[in-house]
Amino acid sequence: MELTLVTGATGAQGGAVANLLLDRGHPVRALTRTPDSPAAQALRARGAHLAQADYDNPESLRRALDGVANVFAVTTPFGPNTNPAKETRQGIALVDAAGDTDHLVFTSACNANRSTGIPHFDSKQRVEEHLAATGRSHTVLAPAAFIDDKFGEWSLQGLRDGVLALPLPGDTPLHLIAVRDIAKIAVHALEHRPRTRLDLASQALTPNEMAEALTTATGRPIRHHQPPTEQVERHSTDLAAMFRYFTEPGTDVDTAALRAAYPDITWHTYEDHVRTLPWPELLHPTR
């Protein structure tokens, strides 16, 4: 089987893709900045080869790509020492370094090809446009909001008080997808190499419907609260722009068409996810 380079292999998307490729018997080269991390070492234990590269050093990228047939590329503007402009620069550097590979799967964001004005969507749009201009075989996956990342400590603080804080009107649908479903589509694209762009979501759910699902899952009343835009703006102008866009005009994904096109995928829902979380531990942490 042909070798696939997976970027961001110790992160959510990259890790899910790397592990699924390994499950299916594909050789994997896992690109990570932290080869000594537990996540990287877990991939090594499963048979992945670890590679370290600096996106600002083209030679290190070329070394990481040596002998690689396919690439799964995920970029991020969030985290230490990064921003949307740097994300664009690094994404383009990876695309250029991967010029000899057979197929590249790039993870963007839902509607990012529509000049949304959201900084971390527009940064991905520029990478998409550069990739398209190369004329090379590629697939763009454009996932909607993640289901999996909605239960960090900030969210849990509100849920412990019976509040789901989400900066959207209670009746505005939000398209959602689980990371494991993104990984399944990504591996399908790496195996079959379609030249296409896919906006990805498993469902659209309103904040009020999310609160109902949480009420059922936790066994306690949960209500939705919409924090004011000014509060979100103080935390992040980028995220404030994103939630304004999600409110109006909003994303549009043909989930029925996706399910018909990929009938072998078990599409996970928000309700599926919240049912599996260890709520007694999350809502009553040891002090």
Disulfide bonds with the S-S distance in Angstrom:
none
